[in-house]
């Protein structure tokens, strides 16, 4: 049986990452804003970032894990997700800036 290389801790929440569906790639500066640097994050952490912030907001002021941790909604999320297992994949609202108009 082939064992996959450990991914280490999530740069945002610090929980261990398990290779598979619970992990996504994330660009600290979104590709649409000219970003190229990519890292792995938990899928739930990645989705939370994009559910709270637009790509422009990420590029302008939240393009590092340290900056993201200062955002009040991300801070509350990190406190909540700390009690979840590494493979946990919850749901989030539509990404910021892409919500349907009523």
C-alpha positions in Angstrom: 0.0 0.0 0.0 1.4 3.4 -1.0 1.4 6.0 1.7 0.9 9.6 0.7 3.2 12.4 1.8 1.9 14.3 4.8 0.7 17.8 3.9 1.5 19.3 7.3 -0.6 21.8 9.1 -3.1 24.1 7.4 -1.6 27.6 7.0 -4.8 29.2 8.2 -6.2 27.0 11.0 -3.1 25.0 12.0 -4.9 21.6 12.0 -3.2 18.8 10.2 -4.2 18.2 6.6 -5.1 14.8 5.3 -4.5 14.2 1.6 -7.8 13.8 -0.3 -11.1 15.6 -0.7 -10.7 17.7 2.4 -7.8 19.7 0.9 -7.8 22.5 -1.7 -5.3 24.7 -3.5 -5.4 28.4 -2.6 -3.7 31.4 -4.2 -2.9 34.0 -1.5 -3.5 36.7 -4.1 -6.3 35.4 -6.4 -5.3 34.5 -9.9 -7.8 37.1 -11.2 -5.8 39.7 -9.3 -2.4 38.6 -10.7 -1.5 36.1 -8.0 0.7 33.1 -8.7 1.8 31.7 -5.2 -0.3 28.7 -4.3 -0.6 26.6 -1.1 -2.8 23.8 0.2 -5.5 24.6 2.8 -8.4 22.6 4.2 -11.3 22.9 1.8 -13.5 24.2 4.6 -10.9 27.0 5.3 -10.6 27.8 1.7 -14.4 28.0 1.2 -14.7 30.2 4.3 -12.2 32.7 3.0 -14.1 33.0 -0.3 -17.5 33.1 1.4 -16.5 36.1 3.5 -14.2 38.1 1.2 -14.2 39.1 -2.5 -11.2 38.4 -4.6 -10.3 42.1 -4.6 -10.6 42.3 -0.8 -8.3 39.3 -0.5 -5.7 40.8 -2.8 -5.9 44.3 -1.2 -5.7 43.3 2.5 -6.0 39.6 3.3 -3.4 37.9 1.2 -1.5 36.2 4.1 -2.7 33.8 6.8 -1.8 36.4 9.4 -4.0 39.1 7.8 -6.9 36.6 7.3 -6.8 35.7 11.0 -7.5 39.4 11.9 -10.8 39.4 10.1 -13.6 39.0 12.7 -15.6 36.4 10.7 -12.4 34.3 10.0 -11.4 34.6 13.7 -14.8 33.2 14.8 -14.6 30.5 12.2 -11.1 29.4 13.3 -12.3 29.1 16.9 -15.2 27.0 15.7 -13.3 24.8 13.3 -10.5 24.0 15.8 -12.9 21.5 17.4 -13.5 19.6 14.1 -11.4 16.7 12.7 -9.0 17.4 9.9 -11.2 15.7 7.3 -14.3 17.7 8.2 -16.0 19.4 5.3 -18.9 21.7 6.1 -20.9 24.0 4.0 -20.7 27.8 3.5 -22.8 30.4 1.8 -22.2 31.5 -1.8 -18.9 33.2 -2.2 -18.7 37.0 -1.5 -19.5 39.0 -4.6 -21.3 36.1 -6.2 -24.5 36.1 -4.2 -27.7 35.9 -6.1 -29.8 39.1 -6.2 -33.4 38.9 -5.1 
